[in-house]
């Protein structure tokens, strides 16, 4: 799940500026709803705060709201076509992908991000998420018993711990579990400790973000469409 956090209201107001008369705030009903940043509730709350702010500053600003199922899918973006055309500025409470998706469909509109996209995370409890994946493009979870050393080890070590952890905590931050202790404990529990002796060569980082923006194409899907 993509985890994001809403920008501070003052930052949003500064970003919006003064040269507009109407605003559409668009929420996303998937990831950022779960992370309590950009769902319908957050959209409506922000709208009320902005309405109050502009009223107190003698600004007549029309503010509309809408929350779609996913902003990362044109099918749902296209449902907003009329609303987007009717407003001067679009404030997207989605991850950076959602913002860019609206831009691709409406290049004549000012589209602004209302959230700061953080990471791919797992829900630990309500209001708390932990990074579990960095989208490196070459998953190695099978080799580490379901614990990712790329996302969860502060040093991204592939062949054992650094030696600086203490009492199961990372030396970088004692509040972070040592990923390699988690991997070791899993290996013991599964009776596969001997598998950790195997040397893991350097990762193929060519498939990671360092090679530029990535595109994933489902070849089987396209082949089926040809038949």
C-alpha positions as a printed Julia matrix, in Angstrom:
227×3 Matrix{Float64}:
   0.0     0.0     0.0
   1.24    3.49   -0.83
   1.48    5.55    2.34
   1.12    9.33    2.27
   0.61   12.22    4.65
  -1.43   15.37    4.12
   0.49   18.59    3.65
   0.04   21.25    6.34
  -2.85   23.61    5.71
  -0.59   26.67    5.57
   1.53   24.94    2.94
  -1.58   24.14    0.89
  -2.81   27.74    1.12
   0.58   29.09    0.02
   0.67   26.59   -2.85
  -2.81   27.59   -4.05
  -1.93   31.28   -4.16
  -4.49   34.02   -4.82
  -5.13   33.87   -8.55
  -8.18   31.58   -8.62
 -11.91   31.66   -7.89
 -12.82   27.97   -7.78
 -11.17   24.87   -6.41
 -11.87   21.15   -6.78
 -10.41   18.88   -4.09
 -10.2    15.29   -5.32
  -9.72   12.39   -2.93
  -8.68    8.8    -3.63
 -10.61    5.88   -2.18
  -7.81    3.35   -2.03
  -4.34    3.6    -0.45
  -4.48    7.12    0.94
  -7.92    6.47    2.4
  -6.43    3.62    4.42
  -3.5     5.81    5.49
  -5.98    8.47    6.65
  -4.58   11.12    4.32
  -6.78   11.53    1.26
 -10.11    9.78    1.63
 -13.56   11.34    1.59
 -13.34   12.34    5.24
 -10.01   14.13    4.79
 -11.23   15.81    1.59
 -14.33   17.22    3.28
 -12.38   18.28    6.36
  -9.81   20.17    4.31
 -12.56   21.79    2.25
 -14.24   23.13    5.39
 -10.96   24.49    6.72
 -10.26   26.26    3.42
 -13.81   27.64    3.18
 -13.45   29.11    6.65
 -10.04   30.55    5.84
 -11.17   32.26    2.64
 -14.38   33.56    4.24
 -12.36   35.09    7.07
 -10.11   36.73    4.5
 -13.01   38.11    2.45
 -12.3    35.78   -0.47
 -15.26   34.43   -2.45
 -13.88   31.02   -3.42
 -16.08   28.17   -4.62
 -14.77   24.86   -3.27
 -16.09   21.53   -4.54
 -15.11   18.03   -3.47
 -15.16   14.58   -4.99
 -13.56   11.26   -4.08
 -13.01    8.58   -6.71
 -12.14    4.94   -6.21
  -8.64    5.29   -7.66
  -6.79    8.25   -9.1
  -4.18    5.98  -10.68
  -6.75    4.73  -13.22
  -8.04    6.85  -16.12
 -11.41    5.11  -15.86
 -12.09    7.0   -12.64
 -10.29   10.22  -13.6
 -12.52   10.52  -16.64
 -15.6    10.54  -14.4
 -14.39   13.92  -13.11
 -14.12   15.56  -16.53
 -16.95   18.08  -16.09
 -15.99   18.98  -12.53
 -12.37   19.51  -13.52
 -13.34   21.73  -16.44
 -15.55   23.87  -14.2
 -12.81   24.7   -11.66
  -9.67   26.82  -11.84
  -7.41   24.62   -9.71
  -7.45   20.91   -8.91
  -6.02   19.85   -5.55
  -5.34   16.12   -5.57
  -5.3    14.25   -2.26
  -3.69   11.19   -3.83
  -0.18    9.87   -4.19
   2.1    11.45   -6.78
   0.82    9.0    -9.37
  -2.72   10.27   -8.99
  -1.61   13.89   -9.4
   0.27   13.06  -12.59
  -2.63   11.01  -13.94
  -4.96   14.02  -13.71
  -2.3    16.16  -15.39
  -2.07   13.73  -18.31
  -5.8    14.01  -18.93
  -6.08   17.77  -18.27
  -2.88   19.5   -19.33
  -4.57   22.88  -19.45
  -5.35   22.76  -15.73
  -3.31   23.61  -12.66
  -3.13   20.37  -10.65
  -1.49   20.53   -7.22
  -0.49   17.82   -4.72
  -2.2    17.93   -1.35
  -0.19   15.02    0.06
   3.42   14.01    0.57
   3.9    10.46   -0.73
   6.06    8.52    1.72
   6.6     4.81    0.91
   5.06    1.4     0.26
   3.93    0.22    3.66
   2.09   -2.33    5.71
  -0.6    -1.36    8.2
   0.52   -2.18   11.74
  -2.51   -0.63   13.42
  -4.83    2.29   12.83
  -2.7     5.33   12.14
   0.61    3.44   11.95
   2.39    2.02    8.91
   5.81    0.52    8.36
   7.87    0.46    5.17
   8.08   -3.03    3.71
   8.95   -2.55    0.02
  10.85   -0.02   -2.09
   9.73   -1.34   -5.47
  13.25   -2.38   -6.49
  12.01   -4.35   -9.5
  13.66   -7.68   -8.54
  11.97   -9.3    -5.54
  14.22  -11.45   -3.33
  11.71  -12.32   -0.61
  11.94  -16.01   -1.52
  15.6   -16.02   -0.51
  15.07  -14.34    2.85
  11.99  -16.17    4.13
   9.63  -13.29    3.47
  11.71  -10.57    5.16
  13.08   -7.95    2.71
  16.67   -6.9     3.5
  16.46   -4.15    0.87
  13.55   -2.31    2.5
  14.0    -3.35    6.11
  17.77   -3.34    6.63
  19.03    0.24    6.98
  22.17   -0.74    5.06
  20.43   -3.03    2.54
  22.8    -5.89    3.37
  22.29   -9.14    1.45
  24.74  -11.47    3.19
  24.25  -11.12    6.89
  24.07   -8.42    9.57
  26.52   -5.56    9.96
  27.4    -6.43   13.54
  26.16   -3.18   15.0
  22.71   -4.29   16.12
  21.98   -4.76   19.81
  19.19   -6.69   21.46
  17.43   -7.13   18.15
  17.45   -3.43   17.29
  19.16   -1.63   14.41
  22.18    0.51   15.3
  20.81    3.29   13.07
  17.65    3.58   15.17
  16.87    1.45   18.24
  13.17    1.65   17.4
  13.82   -0.31   14.18
  14.01   -4.1    14.31
  17.23   -5.53   12.93
  16.1    -7.04    9.63
  18.75   -9.71    9.77
  17.7   -10.85   13.21
  14.17  -11.21   11.83
  15.54  -13.18    8.87
  17.62  -15.39   11.19
  14.66  -16.09   13.48
  12.51  -17.05   10.48
  15.24  -19.35    9.16
  15.47  -21.1    12.54
  11.7   -21.46   12.79
  11.53  -22.98    9.3
  14.57  -25.18    9.96
  16.4   -23.63    7.01
  19.29  -21.93    8.76
  21.78  -23.58    6.43
  20.27  -21.65    3.49
  21.7   -18.42    4.91
  25.22  -19.7     4.32
  24.72  -19.32    0.57
  26.4   -16.23   -0.87
  24.02  -13.77   -2.51
  25.71  -11.8    -5.32
  25.13   -8.06   -5.7
  21.61   -7.17   -6.72
  20.74   -6.27  -10.29
  20.02   -2.59   -9.76
  19.45   -2.05  -13.49
  15.79   -2.9   -12.9
  15.52   -0.35  -10.08
  14.63    3.34  -10.39
  18.25    4.38  -11.03
  17.8     3.34  -14.66
  15.1     5.97  -15.16
  11.28    5.84  -15.08
  10.06    2.27  -15.44
   7.18    0.86  -17.49
   5.7    -2.57  -16.83
   4.01   -4.24  -19.8
   1.93   -7.4   -19.43
   2.98   -9.2   -22.6
   0.56  -12.11  -22.06
  -2.36   -9.69  -21.85
  -1.39   -8.02  -25.12
  -0.85  -11.36  -26.85
  -4.3   -12.53  -25.75
  -5.81   -9.33  -27.16
  -4.31  -10.07  -30.56
  -5.97  -13.48  -30.82
